[in-house]
Amino acid sequence: MRSGSDYLRSLDDGRQAFVDGERVTDVTQHPAFREAARSIARLYDIAAAPENRERMTFTSPKTGQPVLRAWQIPRSHADLRARRLFSETWAEATFGLMGRSPDHVAGFFSGFAAVPSVFAAGGQKFGDNIVAFYERARDEHLYLSYAIVPPQIDRSKPAHKQSDPTLYAGVVKERDDGIVISGAQQLATAGPLSDYIHLSCIHPLQPGDENYANGLVVPVNAQGLRLYPRRPFALHANAADYPLSSRFDESDCYVVFDNVFVPWEHVYIYRNIEICRDQWWKTPAHLFGNHQAQVRYATKLRFMIGLAKRMNEMTGNEAHPAVQMTMGELAALVSIVESMLLAHETAAPIDADGVLWPSRTVLYAVMAMQSEFNGRMLETIRELAGAAFITLPSSAKDFDSPETAPDIERYMASASSDAKGRVAFMRLMWDFLGSEFGSRHQQYEKFYGGASFVVKQNVYRNYDFKRATALVDQALNLPPLAE
């Protein structure tokens, strides 16, 4: 098994990530990434712990060694449940705040490898390549991030009609031993913390876009690959005042490919618009990856409602009927997500090859409501909090000053906690709800599955309207009533 220390050592490999215009020489030491890297390392340690062997691993069919359940291709409802329990264990270790932990893209590649014929339609070698890389990633416990969305440069034009054909990441040269990629792609969340970048495109491509219709993997330290993260929230966040920002900021990144060479064995889609589309919908990849995402999201919602419950206990208003009604509404929303997560398993069909696919209708239904539920819950908790967040002292240092500490300790206590405990809790709440880190999470959940109309169209395409309209037809054809 890969340990946390193994993982951290692997990150010091010459990768190019840039913060404030300067190249980061070691992401495990730089304050922008250090604690997030350690949070991922803890996940590997949890998985490697002997007492967690049954929950966190299964036996590799190739090596006979234990490997992460994130890479298990489910062939029964029990297998999908085992994947859920694995991801739940990791999600609880980060409170659902690291959406691109190593089990996320592992789900996509498990789905790809489950139906290699989709890739072999472009040539048998591509089907063989996806299986071979899946097996390597599984057996070496690799961490993949993906960049599958083109930059927001000019969305009124397809990729091949942009002002410069190398703005979007695509093929610029074919060689006997591989291809060369240039251009940019987003949104490689946790890219600086990963082993490989999966480059493909989930946006619809048009005839003429063939150069951008690829599927491949590139090591993060590949020559010519550069990562440009958005402003790292951990950079100036101390643990006392920003307990979440300082630990779980996974850094969304632009990826720039500057003539990056990719050997053929790392390519599984090449200039094929149809297969680039089919990889998401004719394999269970999108379902496996988003099943993990919903495990993570359900955990995050439990954390969110737990924060609200503790806040009410601390302020002494838990018994108020209006507060109980509001908390009941929050609990109902959390229960919907939790129950639909379980329904992915119970309603999951098994295909002709013996692979279990999580229920499309259930998965896309909960994803369609995710942005609405999340925003609604956050707003509700803000209403419960009132002015609690904006009356906190300026920082933890106010407790250290003999001039300020007496007032802070006297007036900022609560009925159930001293001032230090109350302020520490409210700092946690603010970091979740109102800090830059919290605001990024709100935006992340709002567009997690893409624009809401896209996700709702997925539900429309997969719902059993035939059964629903048959009931209408039955009602229209009721026999006449007896005289």
Summary of the structure (lengths in Angstrom):
residues: 483
radius of gyration: 24.3
end to end distance: 77.1
largest distance: 92.5
contacts: 1618
relative contact order: 0.11
helix: 53%
strand: 13%
